[in-house]
C-alpha cells in the first residue's frame, strides 16, 4: 500500500507539479519505497536468514518514526508488534529471546516516550499512555484469541510426546539387558571368533617358552615369558568378564573404567562393523575407579561409539575413532564431521536443548535417542559432559570427577 501511494505521489510530482525527472527519481520516497518493495518480495521467495533478519529490522526501524510522526494512529506500535512476531516466526527468538526483545524495545521506547510528551498538557499525555496501553493489551488478546486452539493443541501434543518418549526411554533401559541376551547367534559367533583369535595371538608366547626350554635351555627367560603370558591372559579374561556380567546386576558398584574400556575394545571394537570402516585408537591411563551401574556405562559407550560410526559411514570415509582416558576424563573423538555445539555449552553441555532431549539428531537417518540416553546417564551419575567440534572432528569429553 505504501508503494502504491508513493507511486501515485510520484505521478503527481512529475505530471502535475512539473518537477524535473531527476529530482523525482532521486527523491527518498522513490529509492526507499523501491528498496522496501524488493526487500519484502525477496523475503517471500528467499529463506536465507539475512533476508529474514532484514525484513524484521525494516519493520522495527519503521515503527519508531511512524510512532513519532503519527501520534494519533497506532501504525507505529502495530509495526513494532509485527516485528516481534516475525522475530518469533523466523526462529530468531529460539535462543536468548528476552535480550533480543529488550534490544528491540530499547530502540522503540524512546520514540513512544517522545510521542507521549509531544502532546500538549498532562491530560493529553496521560490519555495517550492509556491509549497505547489499551492498544497493546488488545493486540495481545486478539492474537491469543486467533491462535488459541493451535496453542492449546501444540502444548497438549508436546506434553504427550514428551511423556511417550520418557516411557519409551525407561522401557529401553529396563529391556536393555534382555535385548543384549537375544542377539543373533551369528553376531555372537562373530564376536566370540574375534575374542578367540586374540587369545590365539597370545598363545604364541607359549611357543616362545618352548623354544627357550628346548633349544636354548634358558629356564629363566622361559619363566619370565610364562609370567608375562599368565598376566596377559588373566587381564584379558577379567576385561571380558566385566563386559559379560554387566547386564546381570543393575545395582551401583565400584568398577575400573580403564579395565572396562579394554574389554569394550576386545569384544565390541574388534567387530567387523567397526574394523571395516574405522580404525580405533585407545589410550588409557588407569586404573580409574567410579561408582555407578556398570550397564549404564556400557550403554553410554555403545551409544557414543554407534554415533561415531554412523557419522563416519554417512561421510563415506574410512574414519578414525580415538578413545582417551586420563586423570578422570574420558575423551571420545571421531572424524565423521563436526557437531554444532550448543550456544549455552561452555563448561558443561548437560543443559543443552539441542541434543539433551529425545528426538534431536545430527544424522540423516538418526532417531535422536542415543545421545539423549548419554545425557541422561551423565546427569544420573553426576558426570560432566562437554561437546566440542573442529571440522572434521567431534570431540565428546566426560569427566568423572
C-alpha positions as CSV (number, residue, x, y, z in Angstrom):
1,X,0.0,0.0,0.0
2,X,2.9,2.4,0.8
3,X,4.5,1.6,-2.5
4,X,1.1,2.3,-4.3
5,X,0.6,5.6,-2.5
6,X,4.2,6.6,-3.2
7,X,3.8,5.8,-6.9
8,X,0.7,8.0,-7.1
9,X,2.7,10.8,-5.4
10,X,5.5,10.4,-8.0
11,X,3.0,10.6,-10.8
12,X,1.6,13.8,-9.3
13,X,5.0,15.3,-8.8
14,X,6.1,14.6,-12.4
15,X,2.9,15.2,-14.3
16,X,1.0,17.8,-12.3
17,X,3.6,19.6,-10.2
18,X,6.0,19.6,-13.2
19,X,9.1,18.7,-11.1
20,X,12.2,17.6,-13.1
21,X,12.5,13.8,-13.7
22,X,16.0,13.7,-12.0
23,X,14.6,15.2,-8.8
24,X,11.6,12.9,-8.8
25,X,13.7,9.8,-9.3
26,X,16.4,10.7,-6.7
27,X,13.9,11.7,-4.0
28,X,13.9,9.5,-0.9
29,X,10.4,8.3,-1.4
30,X,11.5,6.6,-4.6
31,X,14.5,4.6,-3.6
32,X,13.3,3.9,-0.1
33,X,10.0,2.5,-1.4
34,X,11.7,0.5,-4.1
35,X,14.1,-0.9,-1.5
36,X,11.2,-1.9,0.7
37,X,9.3,-3.4,-2.2
38,X,12.3,-5.5,-3.2
39,X,13.0,-6.5,0.3
40,X,9.5,-7.7,1.2
41,X,9.2,-9.5,-2.2
42,X,12.6,-11.2,-1.6
43,X,11.5,-12.3,1.9
44,X,8.6,-14.2,0.4
45,X,10.8,-16.1,-2.0
46,X,14.2,-16.4,-0.3
47,X,14.6,-18.2,3.0
48,X,18.1,-17.0,3.9
49,X,18.5,-15.8,7.4
50,X,19.9,-12.5,6.4
51,X,16.9,-11.7,4.2
52,X,14.5,-12.6,7.1
53,X,16.6,-10.5,9.5
54,X,16.5,-7.5,7.1
55,X,12.7,-8.0,6.9
56,X,12.3,-7.8,10.6
57,X,14.8,-4.9,11.0
58,X,12.8,-2.9,8.4
59,X,9.6,-3.2,10.3
60,X,11.2,-2.4,13.7
61,X,13.1,0.5,12.1
62,X,9.9,2.0,10.6
63,X,8.0,1.6,13.9
64,X,9.8,4.4,15.7
65,X,9.5,7.2,13.1
66,X,5.9,6.2,12.4
67,X,5.0,6.4,16.1
68,X,6.6,9.8,16.4
69,X,5.2,11.2,13.1
70,X,1.6,9.9,13.7
71,X,0.9,10.0,17.4
72,X,-2.8,9.7,16.9
73,X,-2.6,6.5,14.9
74,X,-1.3,3.1,16.2
75,X,0.6,2.1,13.0
76,X,4.0,2.6,14.6
77,X,3.1,0.4,17.6
78,X,1.5,-2.2,15.3
79,X,4.7,-2.3,13.2
80,X,6.7,-2.9,16.4
81,X,4.4,-5.8,17.4
82,X,4.6,-7.3,13.8
83,X,8.4,-7.1,14.0
84,X,8.4,-9.1,17.3
85,X,6.0,-11.6,15.8
86,X,8.3,-12.0,12.7
87,X,11.3,-12.5,15.1
88,X,9.4,-15.5,16.5
89,X,8.1,-16.7,13.1
90,X,11.6,-16.8,11.6
91,X,13.1,-18.6,14.7
92,X,15.2,-15.7,15.9
93,X,13.7,-16.0,19.4
94,X,14.6,-19.7,19.8
95,X,17.7,-18.6,21.7
96,X,18.1,-15.6,24.1
97,X,14.6,-14.3,23.5
98,X,14.4,-11.8,26.3
99,X,17.6,-9.9,25.5
100,X,16.6,-9.7,21.8
101,X,13.1,-8.3,22.6
102,X,14.7,-5.8,25.1
103,X,17.2,-4.7,22.4
104,X,14.3,-4.0,20.0
105,X,12.4,-2.2,22.8
106,X,15.5,-0.1,23.6
107,X,15.1,1.4,20.1
108,X,11.3,1.7,20.1
109,X,10.6,3.0,23.6
110,X,12.2,6.5,23.2
111,X,10.0,7.1,20.1
112,X,7.0,6.1,22.1
113,X,8.0,8.3,25.0
114,X,8.6,11.3,22.7
115,X,5.2,10.7,21.1
116,X,3.5,10.9,24.5
117,X,5.5,14.0,25.6
118,X,4.7,15.8,22.3
119,X,1.0,16.1,23.4
120,X,0.1,19.5,24.9
121,X,-0.8,19.2,28.6
122,X,-0.6,16.5,31.2
123,X,-4.1,15.2,30.5
124,X,-3.4,14.6,26.8
125,X,-0.2,12.8,27.6
126,X,-2.0,10.6,30.1
127,X,-4.7,9.8,27.6
128,X,-2.0,8.8,25.0
129,X,-0.4,6.4,27.6
130,X,-3.8,4.9,28.3
131,X,-4.5,4.6,24.6
132,X,-1.1,2.9,23.8
133,X,-1.6,0.5,26.8
134,X,-5.1,-0.5,25.7
135,X,-4.0,-1.0,22.1
136,X,-1.1,-3.2,23.2
137,X,-3.3,-5.3,25.5
138,X,-6.0,-5.6,22.9
139,X,-3.5,-6.7,20.2
140,X,-2.1,-9.4,22.5
141,X,-5.6,-10.7,23.4
142,X,-6.7,-10.7,19.8
143,X,-3.5,-12.7,18.8
144,X,-4.1,-15.2,21.5
145,X,-7.8,-15.5,20.6
146,X,-6.9,-16.1,16.9
147,X,-4.3,-18.8,17.7
148,X,-5.8,-20.2,21.0
149,X,-6.8,-23.6,19.6
150,X,-3.5,-24.1,17.9
151,X,-1.6,-23.1,21.0
152,X,-3.6,-25.5,23.2
153,X,-3.2,-28.3,20.6
154,X,0.5,-27.8,20.3
155,X,1.0,-27.7,24.1
156,X,-1.0,-30.8,24.5
157,X,0.8,-32.6,21.7
158,X,4.2,-31.6,23.1
159,X,3.2,-32.9,26.6
160,X,2.0,-36.2,25.1
161,X,5.2,-36.5,23.0
162,X,7.5,-35.9,26.0
163,X,5.5,-38.4,28.1
164,X,5.7,-41.1,25.4
165,X,9.4,-40.5,24.9
166,X,10.1,-40.7,28.6
167,X,8.1,-44.0,28.9
168,X,10.0,-45.4,25.9
169,X,13.4,-44.5,27.3
170,X,12.5,-46.1,30.7
171,X,11.4,-49.3,28.9
172,X,14.6,-49.3,26.8
173,X,16.7,-49.0,30.0
174,X,14.8,-51.9,31.6
175,X,14.9,-54.1,28.5
176,X,18.5,-53.4,27.5
177,X,19.9,-56.4,29.4
178,X,17.3,-58.7,27.8
179,X,18.0,-57.4,24.3
180,X,21.7,-58.0,24.8
181,X,21.0,-61.7,25.5
182,X,18.7,-62.0,22.5
183,X,21.4,-61.1,19.9
184,X,21.5,-63.4,16.9
185,X,23.9,-66.3,17.1
186,X,25.7,-65.1,14.0
187,X,26.6,-61.8,15.8
188,X,27.6,-63.6,19.0
189,X,29.6,-66.1,17.0
190,X,31.5,-63.4,15.2
191,X,32.4,-61.6,18.4
192,X,33.5,-64.9,20.0
193,X,35.7,-65.5,17.0
194,X,37.4,-62.2,17.5
195,X,38.0,-62.9,21.1
196,X,39.3,-66.4,20.4
197,X,41.6,-65.0,17.7
198,X,43.1,-62.5,20.2
199,X,43.8,-65.4,22.6
200,X,45.3,-67.4,19.8
201,X,47.8,-64.5,19.3
202,X,48.6,-64.6,23.0
203,X,49.3,-68.3,22.8
204,X,52.3,-67.6,20.5
205,X,54.1,-66.7,23.8
206,X,53.9,-70.4,24.7
207,X,55.8,-71.3,21.6
208,X,58.5,-68.8,22.6
209,X,58.6,-70.5,26.1
210,X,59.0,-74.0,24.5
211,X,61.8,-72.6,22.2
212,X,63.7,-71.2,25.3
213,X,63.4,-74.6,27.1
214,X,64.1,-77.0,24.2
215,X,66.6,-75.1,22.1
216,X,68.3,-72.6,24.4
217,X,67.8,-74.4,27.8
218,X,67.2,-71.0,29.2
219,X,64.8,-71.6,32.1
220,X,65.0,-68.1,33.5
221,X,63.7,-66.4,30.3
222,X,61.2,-69.2,29.8
223,X,59.8,-68.5,33.3
224,X,59.6,-64.7,32.6
225,X,57.7,-65.4,29.4
226,X,55.3,-67.7,31.2
227,X,54.6,-65.0,33.8
228,X,54.1,-62.4,31.1
229,X,51.6,-64.9,29.4
230,X,49.8,-65.6,32.6
231,X,49.3,-61.9,33.4
232,X,48.2,-61.0,29.9
233,X,45.6,-63.8,29.7
234,X,44.3,-63.1,33.2
235,X,43.9,-59.4,32.5
236,X,42.1,-60.2,29.2
237,X,39.8,-62.7,30.8
238,X,38.9,-60.2,33.6
239,X,38.2,-57.4,31.0
240,X,35.9,-59.7,29.0
241,X,34.1,-60.9,32.2
242,X,33.5,-57.3,33.2
243,X,31.6,-56.8,29.9
244,X,29.7,-60.2,30.0
245,X,28.5,-59.8,33.6
246,X,27.4,-56.2,33.2
247,X,23.7,-56.9,32.5
248,X,23.3,-59.4,35.4
249,X,23.4,-56.9,38.3
250,X,21.8,-53.4,37.8
251,X,22.9,-52.1,41.2
252,X,25.6,-49.4,41.5
253,X,29.1,-50.8,42.1
254,X,32.7,-49.6,42.1
255,X,34.5,-50.6,38.9
256,X,37.6,-49.7,37.0
257,X,36.8,-47.6,33.9
258,X,40.2,-48.4,32.3
259,X,39.7,-52.1,32.5
260,X,36.1,-51.8,31.2
261,X,37.3,-49.8,28.2
262,X,39.8,-52.6,27.4
263,X,37.0,-55.1,27.5
264,X,34.9,-52.9,25.2
265,X,37.8,-52.8,22.7
266,X,38.2,-56.6,22.7
267,X,34.6,-57.5,22.5
268,X,33.0,-54.6,20.7
269,X,35.5,-52.6,18.7
270,X,37.0,-55.7,17.1
271,X,33.7,-56.4,15.4
272,X,33.8,-56.1,11.6
273,X,31.2,-53.3,11.6
274,X,33.9,-51.1,13.2
275,X,37.0,-52.7,11.8
276,X,35.9,-52.4,8.2
277,X,35.0,-48.7,8.4
278,X,37.3,-47.2,11.0
279,X,40.5,-47.6,12.9
280,X,40.2,-47.3,16.7
281,X,42.9,-45.8,18.8
282,X,42.8,-46.5,22.6
283,X,45.0,-44.6,25.1
284,X,44.3,-45.4,28.7
285,X,45.9,-44.2,31.9
286,X,44.5,-46.2,34.8
287,X,43.1,-47.6,37.0
288,X,40.3,-45.1,37.5
289,X,37.5,-46.2,39.8
290,X,33.9,-44.9,39.6
291,X,30.7,-46.0,41.4
292,X,27.8,-46.5,39.1
293,X,25.7,-49.1,37.4
294,X,28.2,-50.8,35.1
295,X,25.5,-51.5,32.5
296,X,24.8,-47.7,32.3
297,X,28.5,-47.0,31.4
298,X,28.5,-49.8,28.8
299,X,25.2,-48.4,27.3
300,X,26.7,-44.9,27.2
301,X,29.8,-46.1,25.4
302,X,27.8,-48.2,22.9
303,X,25.7,-45.1,22.0
304,X,28.7,-42.9,21.6
305,X,30.5,-45.4,19.5
306,X,27.5,-46.1,17.3
307,X,27.0,-42.4,16.8
308,X,30.7,-42.1,15.8
309,X,30.4,-45.0,13.4
310,X,27.2,-43.7,11.8
311,X,28.8,-40.3,11.3
312,X,31.8,-41.9,9.6
313,X,29.5,-44.1,7.4
314,X,27.4,-41.0,6.4
315,X,30.5,-39.2,5.4
316,X,31.6,-42.3,3.3
317,X,35.2,-42.4,4.6
318,X,37.4,-44.8,6.4
319,X,37.4,-42.9,9.7
320,X,39.2,-42.8,13.0
321,X,37.8,-43.2,16.5
322,X,40.0,-42.2,19.4
323,X,39.3,-43.1,23.0
324,X,41.5,-41.5,25.7
325,X,41.2,-41.9,29.5
326,X,43.4,-39.7,31.7
327,X,43.0,-38.0,35.1
328,X,39.3,-39.0,35.4
329,X,38.4,-37.6,32.0
330,X,37.2,-39.8,29.1
331,X,37.5,-38.3,25.6
332,X,36.0,-39.9,22.5
333,X,36.7,-38.3,19.2
334,X,35.8,-39.2,15.6
335,X,36.4,-37.5,12.2
336,X,32.9,-38.1,10.8
337,X,32.2,-34.3,10.9
338,X,31.9,-31.6,13.5
339,X,28.7,-31.4,15.6
340,X,27.3,-27.9,16.0
341,X,27.8,-27.0,19.7
342,X,25.1,-25.5,21.8
343,X,25.1,-21.8,22.4
344,X,25.0,-22.3,26.2
345,X,27.6,-25.1,26.2
346,X,30.7,-23.6,27.8
347,X,32.0,-25.6,30.8
348,X,29.1,-28.1,30.6
349,X,26.6,-29.3,28.0
350,X,24.3,-31.1,30.4
351,X,21.6,-28.5,29.9
352,X,21.9,-28.4,26.1
353,X,18.5,-28.2,24.5
354,X,19.8,-29.1,21.1
355,X,21.0,-32.7,21.9
356,X,19.9,-33.3,25.5
357,X,16.3,-34.0,24.7
358,X,14.9,-37.2,23.0
359,X,14.2,-36.9,19.2
360,X,17.0,-34.4,18.4
361,X,19.6,-35.9,16.0
362,X,22.5,-34.8,13.8
363,X,22.2,-37.6,11.3
364,X,20.1,-38.0,8.3
365,X,18.5,-41.3,9.5
366,X,19.2,-40.9,13.2
367,X,16.5,-41.4,15.9
368,X,17.8,-38.9,18.5
369,X,17.5,-41.3,21.4
370,X,21.2,-42.5,21.7
371,X,22.6,-39.1,22.6
372,X,19.7,-38.3,24.9
373,X,20.5,-41.5,26.8
374,X,24.1,-40.4,27.1
375,X,23.0,-37.1,28.6
376,X,20.6,-38.9,31.0
377,X,23.3,-41.3,32.2
378,X,25.7,-38.5,32.8
379,X,23.1,-36.5,34.7
380,X,22.1,-39.6,36.7
381,X,25.7,-40.2,37.9
382,X,26.8,-36.6,38.3
383,X,29.3,-36.8,35.4
384,X,30.1,-33.7,33.4
385,X,29.7,-33.8,29.6
386,X,31.1,-31.4,27.0
387,X,30.8,-31.4,23.2
388,X,33.4,-29.7,21.1
389,X,33.8,-29.6,17.4
390,X,36.5,-28.6,14.9
391,X,35.9,-29.9,11.4
392,X,36.2,-32.8,10.7
393,X,36.3,-33.8,14.4
394,X,33.6,-34.2,17.0
395,X,35.1,-34.4,20.5
396,X,33.0,-35.6,23.5
397,X,34.5,-35.2,27.0
398,X,33.1,-36.9,30.0
399,X,34.6,-36.0,33.4
400,X,34.0,-38.4,36.3
401,X,35.4,-36.1,39.0
